[in-house]
Amino acid sequence: MPRFLPEPALPFSQQQRTAVLLLNLGTPAAPTAAAVRPYLREFLSDARVVELPQWLWQPILQGPVLTLRPKKSAHGYEKVWLPEGSPLAVFTERQAAALAQKLPEHIIVRHAMTYGEPSVPRTLAELKAQGVGRLLVLPLYPQYAASSSAAALDKVFAVLQQQRNQMSVRTISRFYDDAGYIKAMKQHIEAYWAVHGRSSKLMLSFHGIPQAGHDQGDPYPEECRHTAKLLAAALNLAETDYLVSFQSRFGKAKWVEPSTQDLFDSLPKQGTTTLDAFCPGFAADCLETMEEIAIAGREQFHAAGGEQFHYIPCLNDNPAWIDALAALAEENLHGWL
């Protein structure tokens, strides 16, 4: 077998096109245990996601995790599945299509998933066949984490190692303080409040990471808190008007705190009985936002004594967010446009 992938049979003059590739986490193909199992196997086998020795982790993964978790996750996906498919897949595809309308016509815009389909190798092969020689890679994670942004970029770099004629590649590893991103969230939240009213406190819930990763230098929590500070300032919120938390703990290891789920229990007891929740670290709604926060979080908050809970959807294909994405892409495409 050749060491490198064969190149498309294109003249040299047709191999200089430019593309933007949006990357997101991924999703099972259906809300069933049978579809969730291979997705979880690929996701949880990534050493970026679970930093345990494979000899220790794989028996646990192949045993209890892939035996018990697919059914539970599938039940969650059933609650949020859209007529068009998985929310994450639907909204990411819409973002790519909307971004393509904002950029110059000659720029190709595609999306791919770190795990599942459309896969990074297949998408890059298709871009190669279209004559793409210059690629801007934009993981849709505003705050950098090794388990998300780096895992996505690893997939791209792995394909580059197989290319005989490598693409020129630029990457955007984070945009947590981007002015357009902050402005889009501000406008989105204010529009929601104008229709639904405003609760006494705004929870900004980010996906968590293990504390050990942060201790070893992962900047993610600081970037999350910086985003929250900028957003709060844009919304003219006092420090007592909002809080930052981290969700989606997995396993027994210590994760960065405070925990979103713990706060759902404790806030009503501390006098916060009306709460708005928004997830700035998620560019598109998905299982972790629609089921974990909007459904389970609401139930947990009310069970603890809360009186009013509002989940503010992610930016998804909000026009202001697409404008921000376009501006971010154009800034990093300088000289390639």
Order of alpha helices (4+ residues) and beta strands (2+ residues): beta-alpha-alpha-alpha-alpha-beta-alpha-beta-alpha-beta-alpha-beta-alpha-alpha-beta-alpha-beta-alpha-alpha-beta-alpha
